[in-house]
Amino acid sequence: MAWVHDLLLPLLLGFLFAAIPGPVVIRFLKRMNFRQAERKEGPQSHLKKAGIPTMGGVLLVLGWLLAALVSMGEGYALVLPVLLVMVLCGLMGFLDDFIKVSTGSSMGLLPYQKVLLQFVISLLAAVWLYKNEGVGSVITLPFSGKSWDLGFFYIPFALLVLLGTMNGVNLTDGLDGLAAGTSLVVQLTFAVLFSLVPLSLGFAGWTGQSADCSGMAIFSSAGAGALMGFLLYNAYPARVFMGDTGALALGGTIAMEALVLKSPLLLPLMGIAFVASVLSVMIQVGSYKLRKGKRVFKMAPLHHHFELMGISEPKITALYMLLTGACCALSIYIFTK
């Protein structure tokens, strides 16, 4: 049970590093006038949120980063590249948020600019994963106990996973505590899964060191703690929003964790909330264009549809977290089967 104790320190540190400086960071964001600009085409109830500080993802990322580095022992070989992707995605989101607050609009980077930056970061990450001996081009197949070597096609596959997860988390960040709450459950799950790898004899396709697995477990636990600390200020009614700074950093990190674990096929199940957001937007746009303006949902992403049905924000967030928890529990079962 020593591995359980090893996960508690980074979790507690992540919580403290995000929770303690929270009030100071929020006051700073207010003083700098880094405030949310709500879209007029969004839910009318959200207009009252205009003026709430955004870019709170800085608090989340720094708390996570510090907790992981302080707690890390020898197993940093896989953690450092994942940390780099998190920071790069966070910087991209920070730039997007900064443009929004400086112009006072809900439009930051132009769509092609954001896509280009996401593509470059994702491509670099995919190439590193492909060439890394501890990861490589092999992914595990759920239930079968077998692995699948994608060869060079691993790069476009990993690219798709990274881009899809980044945008999925970003789209989910539409209600107080929604993206952070569901990501908290996912991080706790990754902490468990990475801890189980060294204990799984004959794990198909895994060639990494036990220390690297333990390092990733510590990293995920630190992320869970940082999300807990951030939720103190982001849960309904939110005092601060993570913005693209936090959402893109979360998305890139979650995708990298799944790829490093060699279990990206479990990600749609673990990230059921993110998948729902992406699919609902695709269905809504497709229906609008193909059916001459007819919509499937009252509003997309899906959580806004539920909101316009009269379900309160806290209840939607709670239900999303419960569903994510159930799907993550199933993912652990599949992983250990």
Secondary structure, DSSP 8 states (H G I E B T S, - for coil): -HHHHHHHHHHHHHHHHHHTTHHHHHHHHHHTT-B----TTS-GGGGGGTTSB--THHHHHHHHHHHHHHH--S--TTHHHHHHHHHHHHHHHHHHHHHHHHHTSS--S-HHHHHHHHHHHHHHHHHHHHH-TTTTTEEEETTTTEEEE-GGGHHHHHHHHHHHHHHHHHHHTTSTTHHHHHHHHHHHHHHHHHHHGGGSTT-TT--S-HHHHHHHHHHHHHHHHHHHHHHHHHSSS-S---HHHHHHHHHHHHHHHHHHTT-GGGHHHHTHHHHHHHHHHHHHHHHHHHTTT--SSSSSSHHHHHHHTT--HHHHHHHHHHHHHHHHHHHHHHHH-
